[in-house]
Amino acid sequence: MPGNDSAPPYAYLLGLITAKGTIYPTSKKIAIEFPHANNHVNGIATCPECGALATKSRGGVGLTCRGCGVEVDDHLRVRYEQRASTLKSISEGIIPYVTAGNSIQSTILGNKSVSVMVLDFKDNAELFAKILGDFPVELNYWTFRIPSKMWRGSDAERLAYMSGIFDATGYANVGNWIPRMGKNGQERMRVYIQIVRNWHLTCDIDQFLRNSLSCPVQTIDWGHPNIRDSKLEDYRTGKASSGGREHQIKVYPEYLPPLSPLLSHKKQLLGDLLAHNLRCEFPQEYGWFPPTPIKDNQRKPAHPGESDVRLPVELQKHFDASWQISLALGTKDLVEYASKASSFEAFALTGDLKCAEAAGPLRARLNQLSQYLHQGLPAARKIAEPTASPARQRAYLEKDTYPVLIKLLEKELVARKQSKPIVLDTSARNLNSSIQHLSKGQLAHIDVMDSWSIRPDIIAFTDSAAEPILVEAKIEPLSLAHLGQILAYCAVAAPKRAILVSTEPVSDALRRTILRYPGILDYGSGSAVEIAHLDGQSINYLRF
Amino acid sequence: MQNDAILDTVRTLVKGIDPALTIHEVVEPTLPMMQALGKQFPRLGATVDLSFTPDRIAIVHDSSGKTDFLIVNVSKGTLGLTELGLLHVFAKILLPKFAIQIVPEGLSGDLVFLLMATEISSRILPYGNNTPIIIGSLCSESDEARRLF
């Protein structure tokens, strides 16, 4: 039971919180997110003729046997209803398990793509304090680490803890196989733990699996540009952020300890993948640790995203292998392994314990190689702009106001003696070059808004003030709906100023409404949304 | 069916918020109806000017017999932050006894986490004299309506 430190249900709850939890100290609540983007998830399908794995044909609609090549009826594949299974498992499995014997209120919120379990500890302050003690610094899964007591927990606790992590953010998808030959079949299935944003937790879980649960990790697919977009395909085709925000820790299910997931579809899928791998009898693999030396043909081209200031400082550089990121982040057993090398720095660049080459020239040579590989990439494809009708091509669009507004705002801020204002067009494909000079606090604001999908058209910062100035631009008469939108943004971002501007004059109806109900512009702490008219090359603020 | 469900939902939510309140009627307002209601509740008259019609208006009586009104909106899809911002603006103008947002399809995942944070919900939910917007699920054959926030 959660009230008892040594009990597996408490460890399971800590696992859920670590992976997908947010703690709200003021209200004594904890919310845990269970995503289910698709209504159903497909199970494994095998060929009725030869028993081999059947997978979706490339570009086709049906399944093809990977053994004998015959078409396989799609209906042979089990379909698990993710959403229904998640809701039922939370209410009938997870909530009773983690609340047993404790006064904890619970509710389930969400929609068709995510369910959120909310636990309310208002009647159990002692237990809430205990949980806070296990996450002493951070309050959100973006930055949580594995609680120290879990590293020293009993076998049952460590298993329960990992089961919680697996339920919240583990995936046993059939599509995650890699080509391998076994005695009785092929295509080796993998399961993965997907960690959102949190680089250090990814290292923690990798070590926890390997060292505390004796489960080798096959690989870590880091959301770093060099790993996620190693051939710069996303970058060259203009995708906004080629570095993903998630990291995937991949393991073979047969090496996992006997987890006890409570989400029934995950439990069944895990069982299906495990049965397939056991039946195929694949040879033993030992995972990515210890790393093998990087060969020249494994080197990767330089990626402009390597210097993205949104990456942790220690990762704002070039990497050729996934394990180098683990080393840079300080994965304990890897650092210990590297300490045996003739040269730590040379090992970090090559993966070769015996490499004694001087780090400076070696780094310069490898840097040259990555630049050379970058130059050898095919020319960037022209980014296809959305086709617009001739009428629309002639039309003045909202985005056409951004350059004018940026210039005007910069001028205004300088005139107000706010030196070095930074004004950003948030619709820009690559924000990195614009945000290089932001302070840590300012970057955190950008990050928060990005996380909650809040996209005002323009964001500005002045001096070292962390609070942004938000600008929402329109090319139609302003309405209360527009005001509602920017007030909602203000509720989240708590900006220094918020400006709602249109190329159209403010209508009499809106002017009358604001005059009659001036409080509708307020967004807290004495701040009010500023209403403005962009008249050609000048901006006129309306006084109410 | 939807009408009955909305009515039951409003009844359940109101009972949970203020058991002393009795619902006189819940109407799906038309423009002439809003004009007529505007005579009784002058602030409701403002909606005519603002091209805003709530999905439902509920006329309620409190224990002293005083008449008041509630505005009720029903989300067409998952409730997101911007839609909530719109109700926030209208609630500030109309100052209903309660502003209720019914969410048959639930709330967006982001909005759940934003509203759980009291420093954010305290900026978007209250209107008027610190009255919070009520967000509730729609009742169905299997589930009773619930106040979510």
Contacts between the chains, C-beta under 8 A, distances in Angstrom:
chain1	res1	chain2	res2	distance
A	22	B	113	6.0
A	22	B	116	6.9
A	24	B	116	5.4
A	24	B	117	6.5
A	24	B	118	7.1
A	26	B	118	4.9
A	26	B	119	8.0
A	27	B	116	7.3
A	27	B	118	5.8
A	29	B	116	6.3
A	31	B	112	6.8
A	31	B	113	6.3
A	31	B	116	5.3
A	33	B	109	6.4
A	33	B	113	7.7
A	35	B	109	7.6
A	107	B	146	7.5
A	107	B	148	7.7
A	109	B	106	6.9
A	109	B	107	6.2
A	109	B	112	4.9
A	109	B	148	5.8
A	110	B	106	5.4
A	110	B	107	7.1
A	110	B	109	6.4
A	110	B	112	6.4
A	111	B	78	4.4
A	111	B	105	5.7
A	111	B	106	3.4
A	111	B	107	6.3
A	111	B	108	6.4
A	111	B	109	7.1
A	112	B	78	7.4
A	112	B	105	6.8
A	112	B	106	7.1
A	113	B	109	7.1
A	114	B	109	3.9
A	114	B	112	7.9
A	116	B	109	6.7
A	116	B	112	4.8
A	116	B	113	7.5
A	118	B	116	7.1
A	452	B	81	7.5
A	452	B	110	5.1
A	452	B	113	7.9
A	452	B	114	6.3
A	453	B	110	6.0
A	454	B	81	7.4
A	479	B	51	7.7
A	480	B	50	5.9
A	480	B	52	6.9
A	480	B	86	7.1
A	480	B	89	5.0
A	480	B	90	7.0
A	480	B	93	7.9
A	481	B	86	5.4
A	483	B	85	8.0
A	483	B	89	5.4
A	484	B	82	6.7
A	484	B	83	8.0
A	484	B	85	3.7
A	484	B	86	3.5
A	484	B	87	7.5
A	484	B	88	6.3
A	484	B	89	4.4
A	484	B	90	7.9
A	485	B	82	4.8
A	485	B	85	5.6
A	485	B	86	7.6
A	486	B	85	7.7
A	487	B	85	5.0
A	487	B	88	6.1
A	487	B	89	6.4
A	487	B	124	7.6
A	488	B	81	4.6
A	488	B	82	5.4
A	488	B	84	6.2
A	488	B	85	2.9
A	488	B	88	7.2
A	488	B	124	6.3
A	489	B	81	7.8
A	489	B	85	7.8
A	490	B	123	7.3
A	491	B	81	7.8
A	491	B	85	7.4
A	491	B	114	7.8
A	491	B	120	5.7
A	491	B	123	3.9
A	491	B	124	3.9
A	492	B	81	7.1
A	492	B	114	6.0
A	492	B	120	5.7
A	494	B	123	7.4
A	509	B	49	5.6
A	509	B	50	6.9
A	512	B	49	7.3
A	513	B	46	7.3
A	513	B	49	7.1
A	513	B	50	6.3
A	513	B	93	6.9
A	516	B	46	7.7
A	517	B	92	6.7
A	517	B	93	5.1
A	519	B	92	6.2
A	520	B	89	5.8
A	520	B	92	4.8
A	520	B	93	6.0
A	523	B	123	6.7
A	524	B	123	5.1
